[in-house]
Amino acid sequence: MNTKNIKDREERKKLKRAVRKKRPPIPKQTEPRGSHKPKVKKRGPGAPPRRK
């Protein structure tokens, strides 16, 4: 929603809240957080742990 040309702050907040209420709820996550992160292999002792 573009509220750039509405000068009154209270009016702008009312409009934004109304739009936010109409929006459908955000669905729950289907897969665990961070599941797309690149996996880092552990190194042996004495080697830097995260160097590729």
PyMOL commands that place a pseudoatom at each C-alpha (Angstrom):
pseudoatom trace, name=CA, resn=MET, resi=1, chain=A, elem=C, hetatm=0, pos=[0.000, 0.000, 0.000]
pseudoatom trace, name=CA, resn=ASN, resi=2, chain=A, elem=C, hetatm=0, pos=[1.364, 3.402, -0.983]
pseudoatom trace, name=CA, resn=THR, resi=3, chain=A, elem=C, hetatm=0, pos=[0.702, 5.992, 1.741]
pseudoatom trace, name=CA, resn=LYS, resi=4, chain=A, elem=C, hetatm=0, pos=[3.366, 8.420, 0.567]
pseudoatom trace, name=CA, resn=ASN, resi=5, chain=A, elem=C, hetatm=0, pos=[0.956, 11.217, -0.344]
pseudoatom trace, name=CA, resn=ILE, resi=6, chain=A, elem=C, hetatm=0, pos=[-1.089, 11.054, 2.905]
pseudoatom trace, name=CA, resn=LYS, resi=7, chain=A, elem=C, hetatm=0, pos=[0.258, 13.790, 5.159]
pseudoatom trace, name=CA, resn=ASP, resi=8, chain=A, elem=C, hetatm=0, pos=[-1.598, 13.072, 8.410]
pseudoatom trace, name=CA, resn=ARG, resi=9, chain=A, elem=C, hetatm=0, pos=[0.321, 10.515, 10.468]
pseudoatom trace, name=CA, resn=GLU, resi=10, chain=A, elem=C, hetatm=0, pos=[-2.718, 9.133, 12.311]
pseudoatom trace, name=CA, resn=GLU, resi=11, chain=A, elem=C, hetatm=0, pos=[-4.675, 8.685, 9.086]
pseudoatom trace, name=CA, resn=ARG, resi=12, chain=A, elem=C, hetatm=0, pos=[-1.719, 6.883, 7.506]
pseudoatom trace, name=CA, resn=LYS, resi=13, chain=A, elem=C, hetatm=0, pos=[-1.450, 4.521, 10.496]
pseudoatom trace, name=CA, resn=LYS, resi=14, chain=A, elem=C, hetatm=0, pos=[-5.191, 3.743, 10.359]
pseudoatom trace, name=CA, resn=LEU, resi=15, chain=A, elem=C, hetatm=0, pos=[-4.990, 2.831, 6.676]
pseudoatom trace, name=CA, resn=LYS, resi=16, chain=A, elem=C, hetatm=0, pos=[-1.915, 0.643, 7.158]
pseudoatom trace, name=CA, resn=ARG, resi=17, chain=A, elem=C, hetatm=0, pos=[-3.520, -1.203, 10.087]
pseudoatom trace, name=CA, resn=ALA, resi=18, chain=A, elem=C, hetatm=0, pos=[-6.668, -1.854, 8.066]
pseudoatom trace, name=CA, resn=VAL, resi=19, chain=A, elem=C, hetatm=0, pos=[-4.647, -3.321, 5.207]
pseudoatom trace, name=CA, resn=ARG, resi=20, chain=A, elem=C, hetatm=0, pos=[-2.612, -5.440, 7.617]
pseudoatom trace, name=CA, resn=LYS, resi=21, chain=A, elem=C, hetatm=0, pos=[-5.829, -6.851, 9.131]
pseudoatom trace, name=CA, resn=LYS, resi=22, chain=A, elem=C, hetatm=0, pos=[-7.189, -7.873, 5.710]
pseudoatom trace, name=CA, resn=ARG, resi=23, chain=A, elem=C, hetatm=0, pos=[-4.027, -9.768, 4.753]
pseudoatom trace, name=CA, resn=PRO, resi=24, chain=A, elem=C, hetatm=0, pos=[-4.224, -13.575, 5.185]
pseudoatom trace, name=CA, resn=PRO, resi=25, chain=A, elem=C, hetatm=0, pos=[-2.156, -15.064, 8.009]
pseudoatom trace, name=CA, resn=ILE, resi=26, chain=A, elem=C, hetatm=0, pos=[1.405, -16.171, 7.239]
pseudoatom trace, name=CA, resn=PRO, resi=27, chain=A, elem=C, hetatm=0, pos=[1.587, -19.982, 6.931]
pseudoatom trace, name=CA, resn=LYS, resi=28, chain=A, elem=C, hetatm=0, pos=[3.727, -22.004, 9.334]
pseudoatom trace, name=CA, resn=GLN, resi=29, chain=A, elem=C, hetatm=0, pos=[7.177, -23.082, 8.142]
pseudoatom trace, name=CA, resn=THR, resi=30, chain=A, elem=C, hetatm=0, pos=[7.188, -26.487, 6.455]
pseudoatom trace, name=CA, resn=GLU, resi=31, chain=A, elem=C, hetatm=0, pos=[10.899, -27.219, 6.818]
pseudoatom trace, name=CA, resn=PRO, resi=32, chain=A, elem=C, hetatm=0, pos=[13.303, -26.434, 9.662]
pseudoatom trace, name=CA, resn=ARG, resi=33, chain=A, elem=C, hetatm=0, pos=[15.057, -23.099, 9.811]
pseudoatom trace, name=CA, resn=GLY, resi=34, chain=A, elem=C, hetatm=0, pos=[18.510, -23.103, 8.295]
pseudoatom trace, name=CA, resn=SER, resi=35, chain=A, elem=C, hetatm=0, pos=[17.917, -26.275, 6.276]
pseudoatom trace, name=CA, resn=HIS, resi=36, chain=A, elem=C, hetatm=0, pos=[19.167, -24.533, 3.103]
pseudoatom trace, name=CA, resn=LYS, resi=37, chain=A, elem=C, hetatm=0, pos=[22.391, -23.329, 4.710]
pseudoatom trace, name=CA, resn=PRO, resi=38, chain=A, elem=C, hetatm=0, pos=[25.548, -24.857, 3.285]
pseudoatom trace, name=CA, resn=LYS, resi=39, chain=A, elem=C, hetatm=0, pos=[26.726, -27.640, 5.562]
pseudoatom trace, name=CA, resn=VAL, resi=40, chain=A, elem=C, hetatm=0, pos=[30.312, -27.294, 6.863]
pseudoatom trace, name=CA, resn=LYS, resi=41, chain=A, elem=C, hetatm=0, pos=[32.364, -30.456, 7.272]
pseudoatom trace, name=CA, resn=LYS, resi=42, chain=A, elem=C, hetatm=0, pos=[34.285, -30.746, 10.528]
pseudoatom trace, name=CA, resn=ARG, resi=43, chain=A, elem=C, hetatm=0, pos=[38.050, -30.947, 10.218]
pseudoatom trace, name=CA, resn=GLY, resi=44, chain=A, elem=C, hetatm=0, pos=[40.509, -32.985, 12.240]
pseudoatom trace, name=CA, resn=PRO, resi=45, chain=A, elem=C, hetatm=0, pos=[42.149, -31.570, 15.367]
pseudoatom trace, name=CA, resn=GLY, resi=46, chain=A, elem=C, hetatm=0, pos=[44.648, -28.794, 14.739]
pseudoatom trace, name=CA, resn=ALA, resi=47, chain=A, elem=C, hetatm=0, pos=[43.106, -27.677, 11.438]
pseudoatom trace, name=CA, resn=PRO, resi=48, chain=A, elem=C, hetatm=0, pos=[41.064, -24.482, 11.162]
pseudoatom trace, name=CA, resn=PRO, resi=49, chain=A, elem=C, hetatm=0, pos=[37.429, -25.615, 11.539]
pseudoatom trace, name=CA, resn=ARG, resi=50, chain=A, elem=C, hetatm=0, pos=[35.605, -23.603, 8.856]
pseudoatom trace, name=CA, resn=ARG, resi=51, chain=A, elem=C, hetatm=0, pos=[38.041, -23.127, 6.007]
pseudoatom trace, name=CA, resn=LYS, resi=52, chain=A, elem=C, hetatm=0, pos=[36.860, -24.616, 2.703]
for i in range(1, 52): cmd.bond("trace and resi %d" % i, "trace and resi %d" % (i + 1))
show_as sticks, trace
zoom trace
